[in-house]
C-alpha cells in the first residue's frame, strides 16, 4: 500500500526540439511540469526529474513512433511501462485550452484512468526495416507517377508533329522516345520543350530503377522474415511488408485477431439506436494496411477458386460487390493473424 501511494505517473507531450513532461500522483493531482531538449541528456534529465517526485512505473507519451521514439526507448530501458497516448479530443481542448503542459498532464491522466492501453511499437527489428524501405518506395512511386503525368501533359499540348512522333500509349515506349531525342527545333519553344521532355524522361527512368532496387529489398526482407505470410495466396512483397509494419516488431501488442482487424480498419462498428440494430463501415485504422487487404481480396476474387465460390454464394444472397469485399477483408485478417503472429514471434526470438 505504501509503494502504491508513492507511485507517480509521467505524461509527455512530444515535439521536434522540446518535450514537456508532467507528473501526477495516483490521486490525479498535478505535482510538477518540466521541459527538456530532445537529446539523450534531455531524456535522462526528464527521467531523473520524474523519479525525484516518486516511484515512476508507468508513462504516457504522445507520438511514441515519431517525436517520442527516443524517449520511449530510454524509459523502456529503465523498466518503465510506456503507453501510446492519443492527443486530447476537441471537446477536452475546448474546455481546458491548448498548452504543452496541459497536454502532458492529459497524457498522464489517460494512463491513470486506463484510457491509454496501446503498447508502443518496437522500432528495432525487421518490421521497422520493412517500414523504412516501404516509405522510400511509396514516395518514389508517387514521384514516378507525377513525372509521367507531366511528360504526357506536355506531349498532349505540344505541336502536332511532336505529339505524333513521341506520344505513345505504353509508358516505357513514351519515356524511351523522349529520353532519346536530340533536337526538336531551333525556336525557343522547341528548345525548352526538348530539354524538359528529356529531363522528365530521365527522371522517370531513374525513379523506375530506384523502385526496382527497393522492390528487391522488400522481396528479400519478406521472404526471410515473413515466410508464413508470403506463402499465402495473394500476399506479395508489398502487401506482406505493409501488414508486418502495421503489426510492429513486438507481437504482444496484438491481443486478438479482432485487434488486428481494428488496427487495419476492417472491423465493423456498432451503429445501433433504439429499435435499429446495425453496423457501419470502419473508416479508421491504418489505411495502407486496409489497402493491402483490399489488394489481397482482389487477387483472390480473380484467381482463387475458394474465394470465387464464396463471392458467388454471397452474390446469390443479394450482397453487393463492395459488401462482399468488406467481408473478405475481415476474413483475410482472421486467416493471416496467426501467420503474422508466428512470423513476429520468430523475429522476436531471433533478435
C-alpha positions as CSV (number, residue, x, y, z in Angstrom):
1,X,0.0,0.0,0.0
2,X,2.9,2.3,0.8
3,X,4.5,1.7,-2.6
4,X,1.2,2.4,-4.3
5,X,0.9,5.8,-2.6
6,X,4.5,6.7,-3.6
7,X,3.8,5.9,-7.2
8,X,3.7,8.8,-9.7
9,X,2.8,8.8,-13.4
10,X,4.6,10.6,-16.1
11,X,2.9,12.1,-19.1
12,X,4.9,13.7,-22.0
13,X,3.8,15.9,-24.9
14,X,6.5,15.4,-27.5
15,X,7.8,17.9,-30.1
16,X,10.7,18.1,-32.5
17,X,13.0,20.2,-30.3
18,X,11.4,20.1,-26.9
19,X,9.5,17.5,-24.8
20,X,7.2,18.7,-22.0
21,X,6.6,16.3,-19.1
22,X,4.0,16.3,-16.3
23,X,4.0,14.2,-13.2
24,X,0.7,13.4,-11.4
25,X,0.1,11.4,-8.2
26,X,-2.1,8.3,-8.1
27,X,-4.8,10.6,-6.8
28,X,-4.7,12.6,-10.0
29,X,-3.0,15.7,-8.5
30,X,-0.6,17.5,-10.8
31,X,2.8,17.6,-9.0
32,X,5.1,19.4,-11.4
33,X,5.9,20.0,-15.1
34,X,9.3,20.1,-16.9
35,X,10.5,20.9,-20.4
36,X,13.7,19.2,-21.8
37,X,15.6,19.1,-25.0
38,X,15.2,16.2,-27.3
39,X,18.6,14.8,-26.7
40,X,19.9,11.7,-24.8
41,X,20.9,14.0,-22.0
42,X,17.5,15.6,-22.1
43,X,15.8,12.2,-21.8
44,X,17.9,11.2,-18.8
45,X,17.2,14.6,-17.2
46,X,13.4,14.1,-17.6
47,X,13.6,10.6,-16.2
48,X,15.7,11.7,-13.2
49,X,13.4,14.7,-12.5
50,X,10.3,12.4,-12.6
51,X,11.9,9.9,-10.3
52,X,12.7,12.6,-7.8
53,X,9.0,13.1,-7.4
54,X,8.1,9.5,-6.7
55,X,8.2,5.9,-8.0
56,X,7.7,6.1,-11.7
57,X,6.3,2.8,-13.1
58,X,4.1,4.0,-15.9
59,X,4.3,6.7,-18.5
60,X,2.0,8.0,-21.3
61,X,3.7,9.5,-24.4
62,X,2.2,11.2,-27.5
63,X,3.9,10.1,-30.7
64,X,5.9,7.1,-29.5
65,X,6.7,6.2,-33.1
66,X,7.7,9.7,-34.2
67,X,9.0,12.5,-31.9
68,X,8.8,10.4,-28.8
69,X,10.6,7.3,-30.1
70,X,13.9,8.2,-28.4
71,X,12.3,8.9,-25.1
72,X,10.2,5.7,-25.3
73,X,13.4,3.6,-25.7
74,X,15.1,5.3,-22.7
75,X,12.0,4.7,-20.4
76,X,11.7,1.1,-21.5
77,X,15.4,0.5,-20.9
78,X,14.7,1.7,-17.3
79,X,11.8,-0.8,-16.8
80,X,9.1,1.8,-17.1
81,X,5.8,0.7,-18.8
82,X,5.1,3.0,-21.7
83,X,1.7,3.6,-23.2
84,X,0.8,5.3,-26.5
85,X,-1.5,8.3,-25.8
86,X,-3.7,9.9,-28.5
87,X,-4.0,13.7,-28.5
88,X,-6.9,15.0,-26.4
89,X,-10.2,15.2,-28.2
90,X,-11.6,18.5,-29.3
91,X,-14.2,18.7,-26.5
92,X,-11.4,18.4,-23.9
93,X,-9.3,21.0,-25.7
94,X,-12.3,23.4,-25.9
95,X,-12.9,23.2,-22.2
96,X,-9.3,23.2,-21.0
97,X,-7.4,25.0,-23.7
98,X,-4.3,24.0,-25.6
99,X,-0.9,24.1,-24.0
100,X,2.0,21.7,-23.8
101,X,1.9,21.2,-20.0
102,X,-1.9,20.7,-20.2
103,X,-1.4,18.0,-23.0
104,X,1.3,16.3,-20.9
105,X,-1.0,16.2,-17.9
106,X,-3.8,14.8,-20.0
107,X,-1.4,12.1,-21.2
108,X,-0.6,11.1,-17.6
109,X,-4.3,11.2,-16.7
110,X,-5.1,8.9,-19.7
111,X,-2.7,6.3,-18.2
112,X,-4.1,6.7,-14.7
113,X,-7.7,6.3,-15.8
114,X,-6.9,3.3,-18.0
115,X,-7.9,5.0,-21.3
116,X,-4.4,4.6,-22.6
117,X,-3.8,0.9,-23.2
118,X,-1.9,0.8,-26.5
119,X,1.6,-0.6,-26.3
120,X,4.1,1.3,-28.5
121,X,5.7,-0.4,-31.4
122,X,9.3,-1.6,-31.1
123,X,11.5,0.0,-33.8
124,X,14.5,-2.3,-33.7
125,X,13.7,-5.2,-36.0
126,X,12.7,-6.4,-39.4
127,X,9.3,-4.7,-39.3
128,X,10.9,-1.3,-38.9
129,X,13.4,-2.2,-41.7
130,X,10.4,-3.0,-44.0
131,X,8.8,0.3,-43.0
132,X,11.8,2.3,-43.9
133,X,12.0,0.6,-47.4
134,X,8.2,1.0,-47.9
135,X,8.4,4.7,-47.1
136,X,11.1,5.2,-49.7
137,X,9.2,3.1,-52.2
138,X,5.9,4.9,-51.7
139,X,7.5,8.3,-52.3
140,X,9.4,7.0,-55.4
141,X,6.2,5.6,-56.9
142,X,4.4,8.9,-56.3
143,X,7.2,10.9,-57.9
144,X,7.4,8.5,-60.9
145,X,3.7,8.8,-61.5
146,X,4.0,12.6,-61.3
147,X,6.8,12.5,-63.8
148,X,5.0,10.5,-66.5
149,X,1.8,12.6,-66.0
150,X,3.8,15.8,-66.5
151,X,5.5,14.3,-69.6
152,X,2.3,13.2,-71.2
153,X,0.7,16.6,-70.4
154,X,3.4,18.4,-72.3
155,X,3.2,16.0,-75.2
156,X,-0.6,16.4,-75.5
157,X,-0.3,20.1,-75.8
158,X,2.9,20.0,-78.0
159,X,2.9,20.8,-81.7
160,X,1.1,18.0,-83.7
161,X,4.2,16.6,-85.4
162,X,6.0,16.2,-82.0
163,X,2.9,14.7,-80.4
164,X,2.6,12.1,-83.2
165,X,6.3,11.4,-83.0
166,X,6.7,10.9,-79.2
167,X,3.3,10.3,-77.6
168,X,2.7,6.5,-77.1
169,X,0.2,4.5,-75.2
170,X,2.8,2.4,-73.4
171,X,4.7,4.3,-70.8
172,X,8.0,2.7,-71.5
173,X,7.9,3.5,-75.2
174,X,6.9,7.1,-74.5
175,X,9.7,7.6,-71.9
176,X,12.3,5.9,-74.1
177,X,11.4,8.1,-77.1
178,X,11.6,11.3,-75.0
179,X,14.9,10.2,-73.4
180,X,16.5,9.7,-76.9
181,X,15.5,12.9,-78.6
182,X,18.4,15.2,-79.6
183,X,16.7,18.2,-81.2
184,X,13.1,19.2,-81.8
185,X,13.8,22.5,-83.5
186,X,15.6,25.8,-83.1
187,X,12.8,28.0,-81.8
188,X,12.6,29.0,-78.1
189,X,9.6,26.8,-77.5
190,X,11.1,23.7,-79.1
191,X,14.4,24.1,-77.4
192,X,12.7,24.4,-74.0
193,X,10.3,21.5,-74.8
194,X,13.2,19.3,-75.9
195,X,15.2,19.9,-72.6
196,X,12.1,19.5,-70.4
197,X,11.0,16.2,-72.0
198,X,14.5,14.7,-71.7
199,X,14.7,15.7,-68.0
200,X,11.3,14.2,-67.2
201,X,12.1,11.0,-69.1
202,X,15.4,10.6,-67.3
203,X,13.7,11.3,-64.0
204,X,11.2,8.6,-64.7
205,X,13.9,6.1,-65.7
206,X,15.9,6.9,-62.5
207,X,12.9,6.5,-60.3
208,X,11.9,3.3,-62.0
209,X,15.4,1.9,-61.4
210,X,15.2,3.0,-57.8
211,X,11.8,1.3,-57.3
212,X,13.2,-1.9,-58.7
213,X,16.0,-1.8,-56.1
214,X,13.5,-1.2,-53.3
215,X,11.3,-4.0,-54.6
216,X,14.2,-6.3,-54.4
217,X,14.9,-5.3,-50.8
218,X,11.3,-5.9,-49.8
219,X,11.3,-9.3,-51.6
220,X,14.4,-10.3,-49.7
221,X,13.1,-9.0,-46.3
222,X,9.7,-10.5,-46.5
223,X,11.0,-13.9,-47.8
224,X,13.5,-14.1,-44.9
225,X,11.4,-12.6,-42.1
226,X,7.7,-13.3,-43.0
227,X,7.8,-16.7,-44.8
228,X,4.5,-17.9,-43.5
229,X,2.7,-14.7,-44.6
230,X,4.3,-14.8,-48.0
231,X,3.2,-18.4,-48.5
232,X,-0.4,-17.4,-48.5
233,X,-2.3,-16.9,-51.8
234,X,-2.4,-13.3,-53.0
235,X,0.2,-12.0,-50.5
236,X,3.1,-10.3,-52.3
237,X,6.2,-8.5,-51.0
238,X,4.5,-5.1,-50.7
239,X,1.3,-6.3,-49.0
240,X,3.3,-8.5,-46.6
241,X,5.6,-5.6,-45.7
242,X,2.7,-3.3,-45.0
243,X,0.9,-5.9,-42.7
244,X,4.1,-6.6,-40.8
245,X,4.8,-2.9,-40.4
246,X,1.4,-2.2,-39.0
247,X,1.7,-5.0,-36.6
248,X,5.2,-3.9,-35.4
249,X,8.2,-5.8,-34.1
250,X,6.6,-6.7,-30.8
251,X,3.8,-9.3,-31.2
252,X,2.4,-8.9,-27.7
253,X,0.7,-5.7,-29.0
254,X,-1.9,-7.8,-30.8
255,X,-4.1,-9.4,-28.2
256,X,-6.5,-11.0,-30.8
257,X,-7.3,-11.1,-34.5
258,X,-10.1,-8.6,-33.7
259,X,-7.4,-6.1,-32.5
260,X,-5.6,-6.5,-35.8
261,X,-8.9,-6.0,-37.7
262,X,-9.5,-2.8,-35.9
263,X,-5.9,-1.7,-36.5
264,X,-6.4,-2.3,-40.2
265,X,-9.8,-0.6,-40.2
266,X,-11.8,-3.6,-41.3
267,X,-13.8,-4.3,-38.1
268,X,-17.5,-3.3,-38.3
269,X,-18.6,-0.7,-35.8
270,X,-21.9,-0.6,-33.9
271,X,-24.3,2.0,-35.3
272,X,-27.5,0.9,-33.4
273,X,-30.1,3.2,-31.9
274,X,-33.4,2.4,-30.4
275,X,-35.1,-0.4,-32.3
276,X,-32.5,-0.2,-35.1
277,X,-29.6,-2.7,-34.9
278,X,-26.9,-2.3,-37.5
279,X,-23.2,-2.0,-38.1
280,X,-21.4,0.6,-40.2
281,X,-18.1,0.6,-42.1
282,X,-15.0,1.4,-40.1
283,X,-13.2,4.3,-41.8
284,X,-10.4,4.4,-39.1
285,X,-7.3,2.3,-38.8
286,X,-4.2,2.2,-40.9
287,X,-5.3,2.9,-44.5
288,X,-2.2,1.4,-46.0
289,X,-3.0,-1.9,-44.3
290,X,-6.6,-1.6,-45.3
291,X,-5.5,-1.2,-48.9
292,X,-3.1,-4.2,-48.6
293,X,-6.1,-6.3,-47.5
294,X,-8.1,-5.0,-50.4
295,X,-5.3,-5.9,-52.8
296,X,-5.2,-9.5,-51.4
297,X,-9.0,-9.7,-51.7
298,X,-9.0,-8.6,-55.3
299,X,-6.3,-11.1,-56.2
300,X,-8.2,-13.9,-54.6
301,X,-11.5,-12.9,-56.2
302,X,-9.9,-13.0,-59.5
303,X,-7.8,-16.2,-59.2
304,X,-8.7,-18.4,-56.1
305,X,-11.5,-20.9,-56.5
306,X,-12.4,-20.9,-52.8
307,X,-12.9,-17.1,-52.8
308,X,-14.7,-17.2,-56.2
309,X,-17.2,-19.8,-54.7
310,X,-17.7,-17.5,-51.7
311,X,-18.3,-14.5,-53.9
312,X,-20.9,-16.5,-56.0
313,X,-22.7,-17.6,-52.9
314,X,-22.8,-14.2,-51.4
315,X,-23.9,-12.6,-54.7
316,X,-26.8,-15.1,-54.8
317,X,-27.8,-13.9,-51.4
318,X,-28.2,-10.4,-52.7
319,X,-25.0,-8.8,-51.3
320,X,-23.2,-6.1,-53.4
321,X,-19.6,-6.4,-54.6
322,X,-18.5,-3.8,-52.0
323,X,-20.2,-5.6,-49.2
324,X,-18.5,-8.9,-50.3
325,X,-15.1,-7.1,-50.4
326,X,-15.6,-5.9,-46.8
327,X,-16.5,-9.3,-45.6
328,X,-13.5,-10.8,-47.4
329,X,-11.1,-8.3,-45.8
330,X,-12.3,-9.3,-42.4
331,X,-12.0,-13.0,-43.1
332,X,-8.5,-12.4,-44.6
333,X,-7.4,-10.8,-41.3
334,X,-8.7,-13.8,-39.4
335,X,-6.7,-16.1,-41.7
336,X,-3.5,-14.1,-41.7
337,X,-3.4,-13.1,-38.0
338,X,-1.8,-16.3,-36.6
339,X,0.7,-16.3,-39.5
340,X,1.7,-12.7,-38.7
341,X,1.9,-13.5,-35.1
342,X,4.1,-16.5,-35.8
343,X,6.4,-14.5,-38.1
344,X,6.6,-11.7,-35.5
345,X,7.3,-14.3,-32.7
346,X,10.1,-15.7,-34.8
347,X,11.6,-12.3,-35.3
348,X,11.4,-11.5,-31.6
349,X,13.0,-14.9,-30.7
350,X,15.8,-14.3,-33.3
351,X,16.5,-10.8,-32.0
